[in-house]
């Protein structure tokens, strides 16, 4: 009896399943089974700037450096300042004693003026007595003018003073002191070099292959190497067309003036971001969406639950995103997570938007 009940139940089950199987076999338009589950992100489109992260060093702007020197030989008596010191306008920088030869030249010029003036007086007296001619008087007056010009030149050079006090011509920072107290210096030798604290330059090192994407006028965001919270916006002044032998990089010159220069000191190391190429209406996708096959990049676009392979070309990598070129449009969904095993034409189920899609 129990065996008969089991047989009846089996027959009834077979009758219940048979129509479903028949119906399924007869339906030629049934959907293929889902093979993979993926997460997607939407293709974004907006303007993207390429940022070149570089390093450099601050120094005084050469265009505003001033060398202090004397037009005559002398001896350094006193140097009351040090390199790096900030000085006010009119502050004493050095005291220099006139070289004996220069002092002798001054005395000779004084004597020449006195002699020439006496000669003029004598010529005038003789002319009055008709013992000299007007041309002789004119020659004597010319000798006076020449000797006075020589004396004036020496006075302008400061030779007339036994000890010359050199004062700062403007508020400055002592950039360099190439001499020492007690040293004898020749005419024209630099005694001090003054820089303006509000006129600085920055040389940033750029890889040679990246120089082509940088041009004068491009924005630059500079901050001290150890302080990310202080940032100054400037622009590229010029690109030096030579490899720096020390860094093996190409120097990009940026000039800072006024308030731009306040956070920086000469000799300070800085880091910067230079705006290189600008991609307008660029297609941006998450970096993890890009797959490679034999070195060629591609993404999987999801269309009505089906994965379609789309070749792309990487134009720029920026943080967790990439700028690509390919048959994509803004707003289209591309697979980001679970895409590694997906092939063209596979049916997929979308679980949700990946975190990269919201960035």
URGILIN-V349030 format. One record per helix or strand of 2 or more residues. SS is the DSSP state (~ for helix, > for strand). FROM is the first residue (numbers start at 1). TO is the last residue. Records with the same first field share a line. If there is no record, write none. Layout:
SS = FROM-TO, FROM-TO
//
This chain:
~ = 2-26, 62-64, 100-128, 134-156, 208-213, 258-261, 287-289, 355-358
> = 36-42, 44-60, 66-69, 74-78, 86-87, 92-98, 163-167, 172-176, 184-185, 190-195, 199-206, 219-224, 232-243, 250-257, 269-286, 291-293, 296-303, 306-318, 321-326, 333-337, 347-353
//
